Amino acid sequence: MFFHDANHVLTGYNTILTDGEMAIAGFEIGSGCGPYVIAWLINLGAFAGGLVAGPRRMFRAFVRGRRTSSIYRRPESRDAIGNLTVTQLRSSLGLDHFDAVPTLDDRLRFAGWAVVALLPVLLAAAGGLQVVRSVMGGR
């Protein structure tokens, strides 16, 4: 939670689900969640929701994340990170400047992560349809 909450402060994304939480997911997928499997899983779920609720916002946040270092991969302890000012940390992560021009690589990686995020949703929906069909007698 520390890194995720710190990213909200550092990026300025709010904590409203359909706005800030989905955008921060795009940002964190773009910058990477390091070895934190739970962060990857939670962010992929929010990323999938963001692809439906605001795909352009997700893409911008993803590209912004790709242009920064990840707080999840910082070598310092959480205490040491917590002792840095917001300005110092924003600067060291590259958040104090942002090149908004997406590259072909950005687009391809975004598409790849979109498939990874949406595949479980699509598989679950297909399974649900199978259940409905079997209950309705194969119609």
N, CA, C and O atoms as CSV, one atom per row, in Angstrom:
chain,resi,resn,atom,element,x,y,z
A,1,MET,N,N,0.820,-1.201,0.000
A,1,MET,CA,C,0.000,0.000,0.000
A,1,MET,C,C,0.864,1.265,0.000
A,1,MET,O,O,0.474,2.280,-0.576
A,2,PHE,N,N,2.029,1.206,0.642
A,2,PHE,CA,C,2.874,2.395,0.753
A,2,PHE,C,C,3.223,2.958,-0.622
A,2,PHE,O,O,3.050,4.151,-0.867
A,3,PHE,N,N,3.715,2.097,-1.523
A,3,PHE,CA,C,4.138,2.568,-2.841
A,3,PHE,C,C,2.948,3.097,-3.634
A,3,PHE,O,O,3.038,4.140,-4.283
A,4,HIS,N,N,1.837,2.373,-3.577
A,4,HIS,CA,C,0.634,2.784,-4.298
A,4,HIS,C,C,0.146,4.150,-3.803
A,4,HIS,O,O,-0.145,5.042,-4.600
A,5,ASP,N,N,0.061,4.296,-2.480
A,5,ASP,CA,C,-0.396,5.569,-1.907
A,5,ASP,C,C,0.585,6.694,-2.230
A,5,ASP,O,O,0.176,7.816,-2.528
A,6,ALA,N,N,1.880,6.389,-2.168
A,6,ALA,CA,C,2.889,7.394,-2.523
A,6,ALA,C,C,2.727,7.821,-3.977
A,6,ALA,O,O,2.880,8.998,-4.302
A,7,ASN,N,N,2.416,6.863,-4.853
A,7,ASN,CA,C,2.219,7.213,-6.261
A,7,ASN,C,C,1.040,8.162,-6.450
A,7,ASN,O,O,1.082,9.031,-7.320
A,8,HIS,N,N,-0.010,8.007,-5.648
A,8,HIS,CA,C,-1.125,8.958,-5.731
A,8,HIS,C,C,-0.636,10.374,-5.429
A,8,HIS,O,O,-0.968,11.319,-6.144
A,9,VAL,N,N,0.146,10.511,-4.376
A,9,VAL,CA,C,0.661,11.830,-3.993
A,9,VAL,C,C,1.606,12.365,-5.067
A,9,VAL,O,O,1.528,13.534,-5.444
A,10,LEU,N,N,2.498,11.503,-5.556
A,10,LEU,CA,C,3.523,11.943,-6.512
A,10,LEU,C,C,2.948,12.303,-7.876
A,10,LEU,O,O,3.421,13.236,-8.524
A,11,THR,N,N,1.932,11.568,-8.313
A,11,THR,CA,C,1.365,11.807,-9.648
A,11,THR,C,C,0.221,12.802,-9.645
A,11,THR,O,O,-0.066,13.433,-10.663
A,12,GLY,N,N,-0.438,12.944,-8.490
A,12,GLY,CA,C,-1.600,13.825,-8.421
A,12,GLY,C,C,-2.895,13.147,-8.821
A,12,GLY,O,O,-3.937,13.801,-8.871
A,13,TYR,N,N,-2.858,11.838,-9.112
A,13,TYR,CA,C,-4.091,11.119,-9.428
A,13,TYR,C,C,-4.899,10.952,-8.143
A,13,TYR,O,O,-4.352,10.556,-7.114
A,14,ASN,N,N,-6.192,11.251,-8.198
A,14,ASN,CA,C,-7.029,11.138,-7.008
A,14,ASN,C,C,-7.329,9.670,-6.692
A,14,ASN,O,O,-6.788,8.775,-7.341
A,15,THR,N,N,-8.174,9.422,-5.713
A,15,THR,CA,C,-8.475,8.056,-5.296
A,15,THR,C,C,-9.905,7.633,-5.639
A,15,THR,O,O,-10.403,6.641,-5.106
A,16,ILE,N,N,-10.558,8.371,-6.514
A,16,ILE,CA,C,-11.893,7.990,-6.977
A,16,ILE,C,C,-11.731,6.844,-7.976
A,16,ILE,O,O,-10.940,6.948,-8.913
A,17,LEU,N,N,-12.467,5.762,-7.784
A,17,LEU,CA,C,-12.273,4.539,-8.566
A,17,LEU,C,C,-12.226,4.781,-10.068
A,17,LEU,O,O,-11.260,4.391,-10.725
A,18,THR,N,N,-13.251,5.415,-10.619
A,18,THR,CA,C,-13.347,5.552,-12.075
A,18,THR,C,C,-12.432,6.627,-12.638
A,18,THR,O,O,-12.374,6.813,-13.853
A,19,ASP,N,N,-11.739,7.313,-11.802
A,19,ASP,CA,C,-10.833,8.361,-12.262
A,19,ASP,C,C,-9.404,8.033,-11.832
A,19,ASP,O,O,-8.611,7.526,-12.625
A,20,GLY,N,N,-9.089,8.321,-10.597
A,20,GLY,CA,C,-7.725,8.196,-10.120
A,20,GLY,C,C,-7.223,6.779,-9.959
A,20,GLY,O,O,-6.081,6.490,-10.319
A,21,GLU,N,N,-8.050,5.877,-9.423
A,21,GLU,CA,C,-7.582,4.508,-9.201
A,21,GLU,C,C,-7.303,3.790,-10.518
A,21,GLU,O,O,-6.339,3.031,-10.623
A,22,MET,N,N,-8.133,4.026,-11.505
A,22,MET,CA,C,-7.890,3.395,-12.797
A,22,MET,C,C,-6.683,4.034,-13.481
A,22,MET,O,O,-5.885,3.339,-14.110
A,23,ALA,N,N,-6.550,5.350,-13.361
A,23,ALA,CA,C,-5.391,6.026,-13.958
A,23,ALA,C,C,-4.106,5.583,-13.277
A,23,ALA,O,O,-3.102,5.356,-13.952
A,24,ILE,N,N,-4.116,5.455,-11.954
A,24,ILE,CA,C,-2.900,5.040,-11.259
A,24,ILE,C,C,-2.538,3.613,-11.662
A,24,ILE,O,O,-1.358,3.263,-11.703
A,25,ALA,N,N,-3.538,2.790,-11.957
A,25,ALA,CA,C,-3.262,1.431,-12.437
A,25,ALA,C,C,-2.530,1.478,-13.771
A,25,ALA,O,O,-1.560,0.748,-13.976
A,26,GLY,N,N,-2.990,2.333,-14.677
A,26,GLY,CA,C,-2.302,2.487,-15.953
A,26,GLY,C,C,-0.884,2.984,-15.768
A,26,GLY,O,O,0.047,2.505,-16.415
A,27,PHE,N,N,-0.732,3.956,-14.873
A,27,PHE,CA,C,0.591,4.501,-14.574
A,27,PHE,C,C,1.509,3.422,-13.996
A,27,PHE,O,O,2.660,3.292,-14.414
A,28,GLU,N,N,0.995,2.648,-13.032
A,28,GLU,CA,C,1.828,1.641,-12.377
A,28,GLU,C,C,2.139,0.462,-13.294
A,28,GLU,O,O,3.224,-0.112,-13.199
A,29,ILE,N,N,1.224,0.090,-14.172
A,29,ILE,CA,C,1.535,-0.941,-15.169
A,29,ILE,C,C,2.618,-0.409,-16.104
A,29,ILE,O,O,3.547,-1.133,-16.460
A,30,GLY,N,N,2.496,0.854,-16.498
A,30,GLY,CA,C,3.495,1.455,-17.386
A,30,GLY,C,C,4.873,1.552,-16.765
A,30,GLY,O,O,5.873,1.277,-17.428
A,31,SER,N,N,4.941,1.941,-15.496
A,31,SER,CA,C,6.250,2.095,-14.849
A,31,SER,C,C,6.747,0.783,-14.253
A,31,SER,O,O,7.951,0.600,-14.075
A,32,GLY,N,N,5.836,-0.123,-13.947
A,32,GLY,CA,C,6.192,-1.427,-13.396
A,32,GLY,C,C,5.982,-1.501,-11.896
A,32,GLY,O,O,6.161,-0.521,-11.174
A,33,CYS,N,N,5.602,-2.676,-11.447
A,33,CYS,CA,C,5.324,-2.898,-10.021
A,33,CYS,C,C,6.404,-3.749,-9.359
A,33,CYS,O,O,6.206,-4.267,-8.260
A,34,GLY,N,N,7.542,-3.890,-10.030
A,34,GLY,CA,C,8.645,-4.639,-9.445
A,34,GLY,C,C,8.230,-6.052,-9.076
A,34,GLY,O,O,7.482,-6.694,-9.813
A,35,PRO,N,N,8.714,-6.544,-7.931
A,35,PRO,CA,C,8.443,-7.929,-7.536
A,35,PRO,C,C,7.114,-8.115,-6.800
A,35,PRO,O,O,6.845,-9.198,-6.282
A,36,TYR,N,N,6.286,-7.077,-6.748
A,36,TYR,CA,C,5.058,-7.122,-5.958
A,36,TYR,C,C,3.899,-7.699,-6.776
A,36,TYR,O,O,3.149,-6.963,-7.417
A,37,VAL,N,N,3.769,-9.024,-6.741
A,37,VAL,CA,C,2.762,-9.736,-7.535
A,37,VAL,C,C,1.364,-9.207,-7.248
A,37,VAL,O,O,0.572,-9.021,-8.173
A,38,ILE,N,N,1.051,-8.963,-5.984
A,38,ILE,CA,C,-0.282,-8.482,-5.632
A,38,ILE,C,C,-0.556,-7.126,-6.290
A,38,ILE,O,O,-1.682,-6.858,-6.710
A,39,ALA,N,N,0.466,-6.272,-6.381
A,39,ALA,CA,C,0.287,-4.971,-7.039
A,39,ALA,C,C,-0.004,-5.165,-8.524
A,39,ALA,O,O,-0.857,-4.475,-9.083
A,40,TRP,N,N,0.701,-6.101,-9.168
A,40,TRP,CA,C,0.437,-6.389,-10.578
A,40,TRP,C,C,-1.010,-6.862,-10.760
A,40,TRP,O,O,-1.710,-6.396,-11.659
A,41,LEU,N,N,-1.452,-7.784,-9.906
A,41,LEU,CA,C,-2.800,-8.345,-10.049
A,41,LEU,C,C,-3.887,-7.300,-9.826
A,41,LEU,O,O,-4.833,-7.209,-10.608
A,42,ILE,N,N,-3.755,-6.521,-8.772
A,42,ILE,CA,C,-4.747,-5.482,-8.493
A,42,ILE,C,C,-4.760,-4.456,-9.623
A,42,ILE,O,O,-5.828,-4.046,-10.078
A,43,ASN,N,N,-3.585,-4.045,-10.072
A,43,ASN,CA,C,-3.511,-3.052,-11.146
A,43,ASN,C,C,-4.060,-3.583,-12.460
A,43,ASN,O,O,-4.676,-2.833,-13.217
A,44,LEU,N,N,-3.847,-4.863,-12.744
A,44,LEU,CA,C,-4.402,-5.418,-13.982
A,44,LEU,C,C,-5.922,-5.397,-13.970
A,44,LEU,O,O,-6.546,-5.134,-14.998
A,45,GLY,N,N,-6.525,-5.671,-12.818
A,45,GLY,CA,C,-7.987,-5.591,-12.714
A,45,GLY,C,C,-8.494,-4.182,-12.942
A,45,GLY,O,O,-9.461,-3.974,-13.675
A,46,ALA,N,N,-7.840,-3.208,-12.312
A,46,ALA,CA,C,-8.241,-1.802,-12.497
A,46,ALA,C,C,-7.929,-1.334,-13.915
A,46,ALA,O,O,-8.657,-0.516,-14.477
A,47,PHE,N,N,-6.851,-1.851,-14.488
A,47,PHE,CA,C,-6.476,-1.518,-15.863
A,47,PHE,C,C,-7.581,-1.977,-16.820
A,47,PHE,O,O,-7.973,-1.240,-17.724
A,48,ALA,N,N,-8.073,-3.193,-16.611
A,48,ALA,CA,C,-9.161,-3.711,-17.454
A,48,ALA,C,C,-10.394,-2.814,-17.336
A,48,ALA,O,O,-11.016,-2.479,-18.344
A,49,GLY,N,N,-10.747,-2.429,-16.120
A,49,GLY,CA,C,-11.878,-1.524,-15.931
A,49,GLY,C,C,-11.644,-0.184,-16.596
A,49,GLY,O,O,-12.556,0.385,-17.196
A,50,GLY,N,N,-10.434,0.319,-16.492
A,50,GLY,CA,C,-10.097,1.603,-17.104
A,50,GLY,C,C,-10.127,1.568,-18.620
A,50,GLY,O,O,-10.420,2.574,-19.266
A,51,LEU,N,N,-9.823,0.406,-19.190
A,51,LEU,CA,C,-9.902,0.274,-20.650
A,51,LEU,C,C,-11.332,0.463,-21.140
A,51,LEU,O,O,-11.559,0.957,-22.244
A,52,VAL,N,N,-12.292,0.068,-20.312
A,52,VAL,CA,C,-13.705,0.225,-20.654
A,52,VAL,C,C,-14.187,1.630,-20.292
A,52,VAL,O,O,-14.867,2.278,-21.087
A,53,ALA,N,N,-13.834,2.099,-19.093
A,53,ALA,CA,C,-14.356,3.378,-18.588
A,53,ALA,C,C,-13.687,4.604,-19.205
A,53,ALA,O,O,-14.331,5.642,-19.360
A,54,GLY,N,N,-12.427,4.501,-19.553
A,54,GLY,CA,C,-11.708,5.669,-20.081
A,54,GLY,C,C,-10.413,5.272,-20.761
A,54,GLY,O,O,-9.335,5.538,-20.230
A,55,PRO,N,N,-10.495,4.634,-21.936
A,55,PRO,CA,C,-9.284,4.117,-22.579
A,55,PRO,C,C,-8.232,5.190,-22.895
A,55,PRO,O,O,-7.035,4.916,-22.805
A,56,ARG,N,N,-8.645,6.366,-23.251
A,56,ARG,CA,C,-7.659,7.428,-23.540
A,56,ARG,C,C,-6.920,7.850,-22.274
A,56,ARG,O,O,-5.704,8.041,-22.283
A,57,ARG,N,N,-7.669,7.992,-21.191
A,57,ARG,CA,C,-7.058,8.344,-19.908
A,57,ARG,C,C,-6.073,7.252,-19.489
A,57,ARG,O,O,-4.991,7.551,-18.984
A,58,MET,N,N,-6.447,5.990,-19.698
A,58,MET,CA,C,-5.566,4.874,-19.360
A,58,MET,C,C,-4.292,4.927,-20.189
A,58,MET,O,O,-3.199,4.717,-19.665
A,59,PHE,N,N,-4.427,5.206,-21.470
A,59,PHE,CA,C,-3.257,5.257,-22.340
A,59,PHE,C,C,-2.320,6.380,-21.922
A,59,PHE,O,O,-1.107,6.183,-21.864
A,60,ARG,N,N,-2.870,7.561,-21.627
A,60,ARG,CA,C,-2.022,8.683,-21.174
A,60,ARG,C,C,-1.297,8.343,-19.882
A,60,ARG,O,O,-0.111,8.642,-19.740
A,61,ALA,N,N,-1.993,7.723,-18.941
A,61,ALA,CA,C,-1.373,7.346,-17.668
A,61,ALA,C,C,-0.304,6.276,-17.883
A,61,ALA,O,O,0.753,6.316,-17.255
A,62,PHE,N,N,-0.578,5.330,-18.762
A,62,PHE,CA,C,0.384,4.277,-19.082
A,62,PHE,C,C,1.659,4.872,-19.676
A,62,PHE,O,O,2.765,4.518,-19.268
A,63,VAL,N,N,1.497,5.764,-20.627
A,63,VAL,CA,C,2.659,6.407,-21.263
A,63,VAL,C,C,3.426,7.234,-20.229
A,63,VAL,O,O,4.657,7.232,-20.216
A,64,ARG,N,N,2.708,7.928,-19.380
A,64,ARG,CA,C,3.375,8.697,-18.320
A,64,ARG,C,C,4.207,7.763,-17.443
A,64,ARG,O,O,5.339,8.088,-17.084
A,65,GLY,N,N,3.648,6.613,-17.101
A,65,GLY,CA,C,4.390,5.631,-16.309
A,65,GLY,C,C,5.618,5.118,-17.029
A,65,GLY,O,O,6.655,4.886,-16.408
A,66,ARG,N,N,5.510,4.940,-18.334
A,66,ARG,CA,C,6.653,4.450,-19.116
A,66,ARG,C,C,7.799,5.462,-19.141
A,66,ARG,O,O,8.950,5.092,-19.372
A,67,ARG,N,N,7.490,6.723,-18.906
A,67,ARG,CA,C,8.516,7.764,-18.957
A,67,ARG,C,C,9.192,7.992,-17.594
A,67,ARG,O,O,10.075,8.842,-17.478
A,68,THR,N,N,8.782,7.240,-16.569
A,68,THR,CA,C,9.322,7.451,-15.231
A,68,THR,C,C,9.987,6.193,-14.703
A,68,THR,O,O,9.835,5.107,-15.263
A,69,SER,N,N,10.716,6.359,-13.629
A,69,SER,CA,C,11.221,5.206,-12.873
A,69,SER,C,C,10.111,4.750,-11.948
A,69,SER,O,O,9.208,5.523,-11.625
A,70,SER,N,N,10.173,3.520,-11.529
A,70,SER,CA,C,9.134,2.979,-10.656
A,70,SER,C,C,9.541,3.077,-9.196
A,70,SER,O,O,10.639,2.670,-8.813
A,71,ILE,N,N,8.650,3.617,-8.393
A,71,ILE,CA,C,8.896,3.665,-6.953
A,71,ILE,C,C,8.955,2.250,-6.372
A,71,ILE,O,O,9.573,2.036,-5.330
A,72,TYR,N,N,8.317,1.287,-7.038
A,72,TYR,CA,C,8.317,-0.099,-6.586
A,72,TYR,C,C,9.709,-0.735,-6.686
A,72,TYR,O,O,9.971,-1.757,-6.052
A,73,ARG,N,N,10.581,-0.143,-7.463
A,73,ARG,CA,C,11.924,-0.703,-7.663
A,73,ARG,C,C,13.022,0.110,-6.995
A,73,ARG,O,O,14.201,-0.098,-7.282
A,74,ARG,N,N,12.662,1.022,-6.122
A,74,ARG,CA,C,13.654,1.847,-5.425
A,74,ARG,C,C,14.503,0.978,-4.507
A,74,ARG,O,O,13.975,0.091,-3.836
A,75,PRO,N,N,15.816,1.222,-4.468
A,75,PRO,CA,C,16.683,0.415,-3.605
A,75,PRO,C,C,16.609,0.806,-2.119
A,75,PRO,O,O,16.978,0.017,-1.249
A,76,GLU,N,N,16.129,2.031,-1.835
A,76,GLU,CA,C,16.072,2.484,-0.445
A,76,GLU,C,C,14.923,1.801,0.303
A,76,GLU,O,O,13.988,1.276,-0.301
A,77,SER,N,N,15.023,1.825,1.615
A,77,SER,CA,C,13.942,1.302,2.451
A,77,SER,C,C,12.740,2.247,2.363
A,77,SER,O,O,12.866,3.388,1.919
A,78,ARG,N,N,11.592,1.762,2.785
A,78,ARG,CA,C,10.400,2.608,2.815
A,78,ARG,C,C,10.615,3.806,3.724
A,78,ARG,O,O,10.159,4.907,3.417
A,79,ASP,N,N,11.309,3.602,4.843
A,79,ASP,CA,C,11.590,4.713,5.760
A,79,ASP,C,C,12.428,5.784,5.068
A,79,ASP,O,O,12.160,6.977,5.207
A,80,ALA,N,N,13.444,5.352,4.322
A,80,ALA,CA,C,14.297,6.319,3.623
A,80,ALA,C,C,13.506,7.069,2.553
A,80,ALA,O,O,13.672,8.277,2.380
A,81,ILE,N,N,12.652,6.349,1.843
A,81,ILE,CA,C,11.809,6.997,0.826
A,81,ILE,C,C,10.865,7.983,1.502
A,81,ILE,O,O,10.646,9.086,1.002
A,82,GLY,N,N,10.311,7.583,2.636
A,82,GLY,CA,C,9.388,8.440,3.373
A,82,GLY,C,C,10.035,9.709,3.894
A,82,GLY,O,O,9.338,10.683,4.179
A,83,ASN,N,N,11.348,9.717,4.023
A,83,ASN,CA,C,12.068,10.900,4.499
A,83,ASN,C,C,12.396,11.887,3.382
A,83,ASN,O,O,12.839,13.003,3.655
A,84,LEU,N,N,12.184,11.486,2.123
A,84,LEU,CA,C,12.402,12.394,1.004
A,84,LEU,C,C,11.200,13.319,0.856
A,84,LEU,O,O,10.076,12.940,1.184
A,85,THR,N,N,11.435,14.513,0.369
A,85,THR,CA,C,10.316,15.404,0.092
A,85,THR,C,C,9.622,14.941,-1.185
A,85,THR,O,O,10.199,14.206,-1.987
A,86,VAL,N,N,8.386,15.377,-1.361
A,86,VAL,CA,C,7.658,15.045,-2.588
A,86,VAL,C,C,8.434,15.562,-3.796
A,86,VAL,O,O,8.534,14.867,-4.807
A,87,THR,N,N,8.973,16.749,-3.706
A,87,THR,CA,C,9.735,17.343,-4.806
A,87,THR,C,C,10.971,16.502,-5.125
A,87,THR,O,O,11.268,16.257,-6.294
A,88,GLN,N,N,11.687,16.062,-4.099
A,88,GLN,CA,C,12.876,15.232,-4.319
A,88,GLN,C,C,12.511,13.907,-4.986
A,88,GLN,O,O,13.172,13.473,-5.929
A,89,LEU,N,N,11.479,13.286,-4.497
A,89,LEU,CA,C,11.080,11.992,-5.043
A,89,LEU,C,C,10.526,12.130,-6.453
A,89,LEU,O,O,10.840,11.315,-7.321
A,90,ARG,N,N,9.707,13.150,-6.695
A,90,ARG,CA,C,9.193,13.390,-8.054
A,90,ARG,C,C,10.350,13.579,-9.027
A,90,ARG,O,O,10.329,13.038,-10.133
A,91,SER,N,N,11.343,14.334,-8.625
A,91,SER,CA,C,12.498,14.594,-9.479
A,91,SER,C,C,13.296,13.314,-9.736
A,91,SER,O,O,13.688,13.044,-10.872
A,92,SER,N,N,13.534,12.537,-8.698
A,92,SER,CA,C,14.347,11.327,-8.859
A,92,SER,C,C,13.637,10.265,-9.695
A,92,SER,O,O,14.297,9.431,-10.315
A,93,LEU,N,N,12.315,10.281,-9.721
A,93,LEU,CA,C,11.547,9.330,-10.529
A,93,LEU,C,C,11.295,9.833,-11.951
A,93,LEU,O,O,10.841,9.079,-12.812
A,94,GLY,N,N,11.592,11.106,-12.189
A,94,GLY,CA,C,11.338,11.675,-13.508
A,94,GLY,C,C,9.924,12.186,-13.677
A,94,GLY,O,O,9.468,12.390,-14.802
A,95,LEU,N,N,9.223,12.396,-12.574
A,95,LEU,CA,C,7.849,12.882,-12.644
A,95,LEU,C,C,7.752,14.398,-12.756
A,95,LEU,O,O,6.659,14.940,-12.915
A,96,ASP,N,N,8.871,15.074,-12.675
A,96,ASP,CA,C,8.835,16.538,-12.743
A,96,ASP,C,C,8.834,17.038,-14.185
A,96,ASP,O,O,8.727,18.242,-14.421
A,97,HIS,N,N,8.950,16.137,-15.141
A,97,HIS,CA,C,8.817,16.483,-16.557
A,97,HIS,C,C,8.155,15.301,-17.267
A,97,HIS,O,O,8.284,14.157,-16.831
A,98,PHE,N,N,7.452,15.581,-18.356
A,98,PHE,CA,C,6.710,14.512,-19.011
A,98,PHE,C,C,6.657,14.760,-20.507
A,98,PHE,O,O,6.151,15.786,-20.961
A,99,ASP,N,N,7.179,13.821,-21.261
A,99,ASP,CA,C,7.111,13.847,-22.712
A,99,ASP,C,C,5.858,13.080,-23.120
A,99,ASP,O,O,5.819,11.853,-23.019
A,100,ALA,N,N,4.845,13.787,-23.576
A,100,ALA,CA,C,3.542,13.181,-23.835
A,100,ALA,C,C,3.406,12.544,-25.212
A,100,ALA,O,O,2.338,12.025,-25.538
A,101,VAL,N,N,4.446,12.567,-26.021
A,101,VAL,CA,C,4.329,12.022,-27.370
A,101,VAL,C,C,4.538,10.502,-27.324
A,101,VAL,O,O,5.658,10.034,-27.121
A,102,PRO,N,N,3.454,9.735,-27.514
A,102,PRO,CA,C,3.586,8.275,-27.458
A,102,PRO,C,C,4.352,7.738,-28.663
A,102,PRO,O,O,4.235,8.256,-29.774
A,103,THR,N,N,5.125,6.706,-28.425
A,103,THR,CA,C,5.884,6.047,-29.490
A,103,THR,C,C,5.132,4.805,-29.948
A,103,THR,O,O,4.150,4.401,-29.325
A,104,LEU,N,N,5.588,4.212,-31.019
A,104,LEU,CA,C,5.018,2.952,-31.485
A,104,LEU,C,C,5.198,1.882,-30.408
A,104,LEU,O,O,4.303,1.067,-30.183
A,105,ASP,N,N,6.354,1.885,-29.745
A,105,ASP,CA,C,6.602,0.927,-28.671
A,105,ASP,C,C,5.582,1.105,-27.537
A,105,ASP,O,O,5.089,0.119,-26.988
A,106,ASP,N,N,5.264,2.358,-27.186
A,106,ASP,CA,C,4.240,2.611,-26.168
A,106,ASP,C,C,2.915,1.991,-26.577
A,106,ASP,O,O,2.250,1.336,-25.774
A,107,ARG,N,N,2.540,2.200,-27.821
A,107,ARG,CA,C,1.253,1.691,-28.320
A,107,ARG,C,C,1.203,0.163,-28.309
A,107,ARG,O,O,0.198,-0.436,-27.927
A,108,LEU,N,N,2.308,-0.457,-28.735
A,108,LEU,CA,C,2.354,-1.919,-28.767
A,108,LEU,C,C,2.333,-2.514,-27.356
A,108,LEU,O,O,1.645,-3.504,-27.107
A,109,ARG,N,N,3.078,-1.917,-26.448
A,109,ARG,CA,C,3.085,-2.414,-25.072
A,109,ARG,C,C,1.716,-2.214,-24.399
A,109,ARG,O,O,1.248,-3.074,-23.653
A,110,PHE,N,N,1.090,-1.071,-24.676
A,110,PHE,CA,C,-0.249,-0.827,-24.134
A,110,PHE,C,C,-1.217,-1.895,-24.649
A,110,PHE,O,O,-2.013,-2.436,-23.881
A,111,ALA,N,N,-1.149,-2.194,-25.935
A,111,ALA,CA,C,-2.027,-3.217,-26.512
A,111,ALA,C,C,-1.754,-4.581,-25.874
A,111,ALA,O,O,-2.686,-5.333,-25.588
A,112,GLY,N,N,-0.492,-4.894,-25.655
A,112,GLY,CA,C,-0.141,-6.161,-25.021
A,112,GLY,C,C,-0.687,-6.261,-23.606
A,112,GLY,O,O,-1.250,-7.288,-23.225
A,113,TRP,N,N,-0.523,-5.193,-22.822
A,113,TRP,CA,C,-1.057,-5.192,-21.457
A,113,TRP,C,C,-2.580,-5.222,-21.468
A,113,TRP,O,O,-3.195,-5.799,-20.571
A,114,ALA,N,N,-3.196,-4.604,-22.481
A,114,ALA,CA,C,-4.664,-4.641,-22.584
A,114,ALA,C,C,-5.136,-6.082,-22.776
A,114,ALA,O,O,-6.129,-6.496,-22.177
A,115,VAL,N,N,-4.439,-6.831,-23.594
A,115,VAL,CA,C,-4.800,-8.245,-23.797
A,115,VAL,C,C,-4.636,-9.018,-22.494
A,115,VAL,O,O,-5.514,-9.790,-22.110
A,116,VAL,N,N,-3.505,-8.806,-21.813
A,116,VAL,CA,C,-3.261,-9.495,-20.540
A,116,VAL,C,C,-4.349,-9.146,-19.520
A,116,VAL,O,O,-4.818,-10.022,-18.794
A,117,ALA,N,N,-4.748,-7.884,-19.462
A,117,ALA,CA,C,-5.750,-7.444,-18.481
A,117,ALA,C,C,-7.153,-7.930,-18.834
A,117,ALA,O,O,-7.924,-8.294,-17.946
A,118,LEU,N,N,-7.485,-7.940,-20.112
A,118,LEU,CA,C,-8.853,-8.280,-20.525
A,118,LEU,C,C,-9.087,-9.772,-20.724
A,118,LEU,O,O,-10.231,-10.223,-20.681
A,119,LEU,N,N,-8.037,-10.539,-20.939
A,119,LEU,CA,C,-8.200,-11.968,-21.207
A,119,LEU,C,C,-8.961,-12.699,-20.092
A,119,LEU,O,O,-9.885,-13.454,-20.397
A,120,PRO,N,N,-8.611,-12.505,-18.818
A,120,PRO,CA,C,-9.403,-13.190,-17.772
A,120,PRO,C,C,-10.874,-12.783,-17.779
A,120,PRO,O,O,-11.749,-13.607,-17.514
A,121,VAL,N,N,-11.144,-11.528,-18.077
A,121,VAL,CA,C,-12.529,-11.048,-18.127
A,121,VAL,C,C,-13.273,-11.748,-19.265
A,121,VAL,O,O,-14.401,-12.206,-19.086
A,122,LEU,N,N,-12.642,-11.827,-20.426
A,122,LEU,CA,C,-13.272,-12.470,-21.575
A,122,LEU,C,C,-13.466,-13.970,-21.352
A,122,LEU,O,O,-14.492,-14.532,-21.734
A,123,LEU,N,N,-12.476,-14.613,-20.731
A,123,LEU,CA,C,-12.607,-16.044,-20.441
A,123,LEU,C,C,-13.732,-16.300,-19.434
A,123,LEU,O,O,-14.490,-17.258,-19.578
A,124,ALA,N,N,-13.836,-15.452,-18.426
A,124,ALA,CA,C,-14.914,-15.592,-17.448
A,124,ALA,C,C,-16.274,-15.387,-18.108
A,124,ALA,O,O,-17.227,-16.108,-17.810
A,125,ALA,N,N,-16.365,-14.415,-18.998
A,125,ALA,CA,C,-17.624,-14.172,-19.702
A,125,ALA,C,C,-17.984,-15.365,-20.579
A,125,ALA,O,O,-19.150,-15.755,-20.644
A,126,ALA,N,N,-16.998,-15.949,-21.254
A,126,ALA,CA,C,-17.260,-17.121,-22.088
A,126,ALA,C,C,-17.718,-18.296,-21.228
A,126,ALA,O,O,-18.624,-19.034,-21.613
A,127,GLY,N,N,-17.098,-18.469,-20.074
A,127,GLY,CA,C,-17.519,-19.534,-19.158
A,127,GLY,C,C,-18.929,-19.307,-18.656
A,127,GLY,O,O,-19.708,-20.253,-18.540
A,128,GLY,N,N,-19.262,-18.071,-18.360
A,128,GLY,CA,C,-20.619,-17.731,-17.928
A,128,GLY,C,C,-21.641,-18.039,-19.002
A,128,GLY,O,O,-22.734,-18.519,-18.699
A,129,LEU,N,N,-21.303,-17.772,-20.246
A,129,LEU,CA,C,-22.213,-18.095,-21.351
A,129,LEU,C,C,-22.421,-19.594,-21.471
A,129,LEU,O,O,-23.527,-20.049,-21.763
A,130,GLN,N,N,-21.359,-20.369,-21.245
A,130,GLN,CA,C,-21.481,-21.831,-21.284
A,130,GLN,C,C,-22.436,-22.319,-20.205
A,130,GLN,O,O,-23.254,-23.206,-20.449
A,131,VAL,N,N,-22.332,-21.744,-19.017
A,131,VAL,CA,C,-23.215,-22.130,-17.918
A,131,VAL,C,C,-24.665,-21.802,-18.276
A,131,VAL,O,O,-25.558,-22.625,-18.075
A,132,VAL,N,N,-24.894,-20.617,-18.800
A,132,VAL,CA,C,-26.252,-20.228,-19.195
A,132,VAL,C,C,-26.804,-21.163,-20.250
A,132,VAL,O,O,-27.958,-21.584,-20.175
A,133,ARG,N,N,-25.984,-21.485,-21.228
A,133,ARG,CA,C,-26.426,-22.402,-22.289
A,133,ARG,C,C,-26.773,-23.775,-21.729
A,133,ARG,O,O,-27.787,-24.363,-22.106
A,134,SER,N,N,-25.943,-24.283,-20.839
A,134,SER,CA,C,-26.215,-25.620,-20.282
A,134,SER,C,C,-27.466,-25.620,-19.407
A,134,SER,O,O,-28.209,-26.601,-19.388
A,135,VAL,N,N,-27.705,-24.518,-18.679
A,135,VAL,CA,C,-28.914,-24.420,-17.850
A,135,VAL,C,C,-30.156,-24.341,-18.715
A,135,VAL,O,O,-31.208,-24.874,-18.363
A,136,MET,N,N,-30.022,-23.664,-19.861
A,136,MET,CA,C,-31.179,-23.485,-20.741
A,136,MET,C,C,-31.346,-24.663,-21.699
A,136,MET,O,O,-32.148,-24.592,-22.631
A,137,GLY,N,N,-30.611,-25.726,-21.485
A,137,GLY,CA,C,-30.794,-26.936,-22.291
A,137,GLY,C,C,-30.102,-26.894,-23.629
A,137,GLY,O,O,-30.569,-27.509,-24.587
A,138,GLY,N,N,-28.987,-26.174,-23.715
A,138,GLY,CA,C,-28.202,-26.177,-24.944
A,138,GLY,C,C,-28.701,-25.275,-26.035
A,138,GLY,O,O,-28.252,-25.389,-27.175
A,139,ARG,N,N,-29.607,-24.388,-25.730
A,139,ARG,CA,C,-30.132,-23.483,-26.768
A,139,ARG,C,C,-29.126,-22.483,-27.194
A,139,ARG,O,O,-29.409,-21.651,-28.056
